[in-house]
Amino acid sequence: MEKAIRIIELALEKYHQHIDSDVQIYNKDLNRVMKIFTFLTITFSPQVVIGCLFGMNVTVPWSC
């Protein structure tokens, strides 16, 4: 009986290690994607703000 319990405990430990490694891989991929999105957001935010300001129906000081 104790042998069966030990086998089950080892199987559960292996299962937990497998799940942990999968989560680490997922987190690594997620961090990579978040770095890309952060870079894109920082890069394009000024252009979007300028475009929004000039795209509104307002008079531009130096336009005719």
BALOBA-1460 file (C-alpha; in Angstrom, 3 decimals):
// residues 64
<rec num="1" residu="m" x="0.000" y="0.000" z="0.000"/>
<rec num="2" residu="e" x="2.803" y="2.431" z="0.886"/>
<rec num="3" residu="k" x="4.503" y="1.686" z="-2.417"/>
<rec num="4" residu="a" x="1.370" y="2.669" z="-4.338"/>
<rec num="5" residu="i" x="1.098" y="5.896" z="-2.350"/>
<rec num="6" residu="r" x="4.757" y="6.691" z="-3.078"/>
<rec num="7" residu="i" x="4.219" y="6.054" z="-6.814"/>
<rec num="8" residu="i" x="1.190" y="8.339" z="-6.830"/>
<rec num="9" residu="e" x="3.132" y="11.050" z="-4.980"/>
<rec num="10" residu="l" x="5.967" y="10.815" z="-7.510"/>
<rec num="11" residu="a" x="3.515" y="10.993" z="-10.404"/>
<rec num="12" residu="l" x="1.866" y="14.074" z="-8.890"/>
<rec num="13" residu="e" x="5.252" y="15.707" z="-8.358"/>
<rec num="14" residu="k" x="6.201" y="15.051" z="-11.987"/>
<rec num="15" residu="y" x="2.848" y="16.427" z="-13.119"/>
<rec num="16" residu="h" x="3.366" y="19.612" z="-11.068"/>
<rec num="17" residu="q" x="6.856" y="20.043" z="-12.531"/>
<rec num="18" residu="h" x="5.455" y="19.662" z="-16.033"/>
<rec num="19" residu="i" x="2.743" y="22.235" z="-15.345"/>
<rec num="20" residu="d" x="5.317" y="24.634" z="-13.857"/>
<rec num="21" residu="s" x="7.546" y="24.352" z="-16.908"/>
<rec num="22" residu="d" x="4.570" y="24.989" z="-19.205"/>
<rec num="23" residu="v" x="3.632" y="28.081" z="-17.188"/>
<rec num="24" residu="q" x="7.208" y="29.367" z="-17.364"/>
<rec num="25" residu="i" x="7.244" y="28.967" z="-21.146"/>
<rec num="26" residu="y" x="3.884" y="30.721" z="-21.399"/>
<rec num="27" residu="n" x="5.115" y="33.582" z="-19.202"/>
<rec num="28" residu="k" x="8.270" y="33.959" z="-21.281"/>
<rec num="29" residu="d" x="6.220" y="34.217" z="-24.485"/>
<rec num="30" residu="l" x="3.788" y="36.633" z="-22.848"/>
<rec num="31" residu="n" x="6.628" y="38.869" z="-21.658"/>
<rec num="32" residu="r" x="8.061" y="38.960" z="-25.180"/>
<rec num="33" residu="v" x="4.695" y="39.990" z="-26.630"/>
<rec num="34" residu="m" x="4.184" y="42.629" z="-23.944"/>
<rec num="35" residu="k" x="7.626" y="44.113" z="-24.713"/>
<rec num="36" residu="i" x="6.659" y="44.399" z="-28.384"/>
<rec num="37" residu="f" x="3.313" y="46.015" z="-27.573"/>
<rec num="38" residu="t" x="4.949" y="48.435" z="-25.147"/>
<rec num="39" residu="f" x="7.487" y="49.453" z="-27.776"/>
<rec num="40" residu="l" x="4.760" y="49.991" z="-30.364"/>
<rec num="41" residu="t" x="2.651" y="52.010" z="-27.937"/>
<rec num="42" residu="i" x="5.529" y="54.283" z="-26.963"/>
<rec num="43" residu="t" x="6.574" y="54.683" z="-30.599"/>
<rec num="44" residu="f" x="3.175" y="55.566" z="-32.048"/>
<rec num="45" residu="s" x="1.602" y="57.542" z="-29.202"/>
<rec num="46" residu="p" x="3.082" y="60.942" z="-30.154"/>
<rec num="47" residu="q" x="2.006" y="60.534" z="-33.781"/>
<rec num="48" residu="v" x="-1.506" y="59.602" z="-32.713"/>
<rec num="49" residu="v" x="-1.788" y="62.608" z="-30.396"/>
<rec num="50" residu="i" x="-0.573" y="64.992" z="-33.102"/>
<rec num="51" residu="g" x="-2.910" y="63.420" z="-35.653"/>
<rec num="52" residu="c" x="-5.857" y="63.725" z="-33.294"/>
<rec num="53" residu="l" x="-5.139" y="67.373" z="-32.615"/>
<rec num="54" residu="f" x="-4.812" y="68.295" z="-36.291"/>
<rec num="55" residu="g" x="-7.695" y="66.049" z="-37.339"/>
<rec num="56" residu="m" x="-10.253" y="67.947" z="-35.280"/>
<rec num="57" residu="n" x="-12.283" y="70.809" z="-36.691"/>
<rec num="58" residu="v" x="-10.187" y="73.536" z="-35.168"/>
<rec num="59" residu="t" x="-8.286" y="76.382" z="-36.720"/>
<rec num="60" residu="v" x="-4.558" y="75.868" z="-36.935"/>
<rec num="61" residu="p" x="-2.616" y="79.042" z="-36.076"/>
<rec num="62" residu="w" x="-0.330" y="79.027" z="-39.138"/>
<rec num="63" residu="s" x="-2.917" y="77.890" z="-41.731"/>
<rec num="64" residu="c" x="-4.620" y="80.239" z="-44.189"/>
